Amino acid sequence: MARMGMMVLWTVMIIGLLGDVPGSATVERPRQKSLEDFRPHWQVGDQWVIETRTRAVQTAGFRADWLSRPVRWRFVVREAAKLAGTDCFRVEVYSMDAGPGDWVASFWVQQNSFSLREFQGRVLVGGQVRTITESYAFPAGQPSPVDTPFPVLGVALPCFWADRMKGVQKFTYETTAGPAGRKAPGEVAFLVQAEQEVLDPPSEFVRRLPYADWQKDLDAPTVEVRIRTPSSLLRQFWQAGQPWPIYWENSTTRSRLVEVQRASSRKPKEATQ
């Protein structure tokens, strides 16, 4: 309950959203062999920008007049670093509306499994800004999709190693309120049940997603991943070669990928205003 309350608190702090849910269609896209085909390949220095819109938490469903203005967030792969003895990428998230350099969150992704291992974010508690930290472990030894307590950012990664042909798959991960590998005496870890389903979205559906203007290849391989936990349902649309979902939505927020800047090129592709 405390974790769910924190998610609602963070959602109330930043209100902003897109348009109506794209419609469905019947034309199917070619099936990819493996979800691993869609796994991002980050390098230190890679950056991307997402644009989110979030509805007020007291409303139900999505309607354009319930959505706030778009908010943009920049993600930066800051470094390759050790976390509790594990090789990870550290990614930082900045608000582009509050001014340059306004840090909002950081998260660590294990390099070999591409699983989320730790998340830090700023929240407003009693009129003061505080940083909360959650770390994640996998008791069964199998990477799991992980959901973080900041739904307006949509920081969640699927299990890219899962067999996409098996339908809905069940996972278990452990979440601890604190840094990875530094469990305080008496600190309790909680087991979270997660489900993941991989779908092939119809071509016409993908074409109606709110793409950024620079994204020309609408027929690039795309897959939908649904991640469900006791507190949330997240739909992500991954496209081969992109560092982040091109579109995602949960119960409060929708997001589109609007800019990608690879460290190797330093030439941003940005949506037209």
Secondary structure, DSSP 8 states (H G I E B T S, - for coil): -HHHHHHHHHHHHS-----S-----S------S-GGGG-----TT-EEEEEEEEB-TTS-S--GGGB---EEEEEEEEEEEEETTEEEEEEEEEESSS-TTEEEEEEEEETTT--EEEEEEEEEETTEEEEEEEEEE-TTSS---EE-S-TTTT-EE--TTS-GGGSSEEEEEEEESS-TT---TT---EEEEEEEEEE---HHHHHTS---TT---TTS-EEEEEEEETTEEEEEEEETT-SS-SEEE-SSEEEEEEEEE-TTT---EE---
